Amino acid sequence: MRWLFRFFSLWPLAALHALGGLLGRLVWALSPRYRAQFRAHVAQAGLPFEAARPAIAEAGRFVAELPKLWLRPRGESCLGNVRVEGQSHATEGFARGKGVIFFGPHCGSFELGPQALAELYGPITAIYRPARKPWLARLERLARDRPNLTVLPASLSGIRQMNRTLESNHAVAMLTDQVPPEGLGVWAPFFGRPAYTMTLAARLALRSGAALLPVSCERLPRGRGYALKIWPAVGGPDASAAGDMLQIVTRINQAIEAIVLSQPGQYLWGYARYKTPRHEAPRKDIL
C-alpha cells in the first residue's frame, strides 16, 4: 500500500482531485446508509441539500490528496499553494504569552492545516486518533510527524505534552468535532441537537489561559491550492479565563458551526457526529 501511496503522491494535485471527485460520487452511489446520514446531518444544520451537494465529491478529494500531503518531501514547504488569512488573530494570541490552541472541524483539507500552521507558527503539537489498520497507522505517524510538527496519540502522555507546549507559549492543534471516548466529553448543542463533544480543548484553555483559535483550510477548485483561514478567538481574548466547561465547549461548537456554514460543500457530512458512546445517555436539557 505504501508503494501505491508513493505512486499517487507523484500526480499533480488537479489530477488527484479529479480522481477523488469520482471516488466520492462512487461511494455516494454505493452506500444507502452513507447517503441517509449525509442528508440527515445537512437537514439538521438547516441547510438545503444543494448547498452541501459538492461535499459528495469533496469527501473523495480528501482521500485522494492524502498521498501528496503525507509523502511530501520533509524539506519541501507546503505554503507555496496556500493562501493565508487572519494571521493577526494568531499574533494577538501568542502575544498573551500563554500559548494558542488551534482547532477546527472535519472540513476541507484538515490534514494540510496542521502542516501549514507548523510552518507558520511551529513548533506545534497535535493529537490524533491512530488508524485501526497497523500499516495505515505506521504510515499516518510517519507522514504527520514533520519539522516543527509533533503528532501524538490522544493519551495521558499526549495531554501532558500539550500542557508543556502551551506553558512554553507554543501551539497545539486538534479536531474538536470528533466524538471522544466515553468519559472524555460533555453533551453540548451542535446545530440544535445534543452532541457528545470533547472537552480537551476547553480543559487545556482553562488550565493554561491559552487563546482558542478556530482554523479552516478550504480546498480551492481545480487543484489550485488551499485557503487557510485563522478565525477570531472564541469568545474574545478572555474566554478561557471564565465560564464553566459547558459554556466554553458550546462556544467551540458554535465556532465549528460557523466554519461549516461558511463552506458547507467541504464538510464531511457523513461523519457520525451524533454518535452516542457506550454508557453515555444523551441530554436534552442543554438546548
FENWOHU-V981966 format. One record per backbone hydrogen bond with DSSP energy under -0.5 kcal/mol. NH is the residue of the N-H (numbers start at 1). CO is the residue of the C=O. Records with the same first field share a line. If there is no record, write none. Layout:
NH: CO ; CO
This chain:
5: 1
6: 2
7: 3
8: 4
9: 5
10: 6 ; 7
11: 8
16: 12
17: 13
18: 14
19: 15
20: 16
21: 17
22: 18
23: 19
24: 20
25: 21
26: 22
27: 23
28: 24
29: 25
30: 26
31: 27
32: 30
35: 31
36: 32
37: 33
38: 34
39: 35
40: 36
41: 37
42: 38
43: 39
44: 40
45: 41
46: 43
47: 42
51: 48
52: 48 ; 49
53: 49
55: 52
56: 53
57: 54
58: 54
59: 55
60: 56
61: 57
62: 58
63: 59
64: 60
65: 61
66: 62 ; 63
69: 65
70: 66
71: 67
76: 73
81: 78
82: 79
83: 81 ; 226
84: 82
85: 228
89: 86
90: 86
91: 87
92: 88
93: 89
94: 90
95: 91
96: 92 ; 93
97: 94
98: 93
100: 170
101: 211
102: 100 ; 172
103: 213
104: 174
107: 105
108: 266
109: 217
110: 108
113: 109
114: 110
115: 111
116: 112
117: 113
118: 114
119: 115
120: 116
121: 117
122: 118
124: 148
125: 171
126: 124 ; 150
127: 173
128: 152
130: 128
137: 133
138: 134
139: 135
140: 136
141: 137
142: 138
143: 139
144: 140
145: 141
146: 144 ; 149
149: 146
150: 124
151: 149
152: 126
154: 128
155: 153
159: 155
160: 156
161: 157
162: 158
163: 159
164: 160
165: 161
166: 162
167: 163
168: 164 ; 165
169: 166
170: 165
171: 123
172: 100
173: 125
174: 102
176: 104 ; 174
177: 104
178: 175
180: 178
184: 181
186: 197
188: 186 ; 195
190: 193
193: 190
195: 188
197: 186 ; 195
198: 178
199: 184
203: 199
204: 200
205: 201
206: 202
207: 203
208: 204
209: 205
211: 99
213: 101 ; 211
214: 212 ; 232
215: 103
216: 229
218: 227
220: 218 ; 225
223: 220
224: 221
226: 81
227: 218
228: 83 ; 226
229: 216 ; 227
230: 85
231: 214 ; 229
234: 212
236: 233
239: 236
241: 238
242: 238 ; 239
248: 244
249: 245
250: 246
251: 247
252: 248
253: 249
254: 250
255: 251
256: 252
257: 253
258: 254
259: 255
260: 256
261: 257
262: 258
263: 259 ; 260
264: 261
266: 263
267: 264
268: 106
269: 267
271: 268
273: 271
275: 272
277: 275
280: 277
281: 279
287: 284
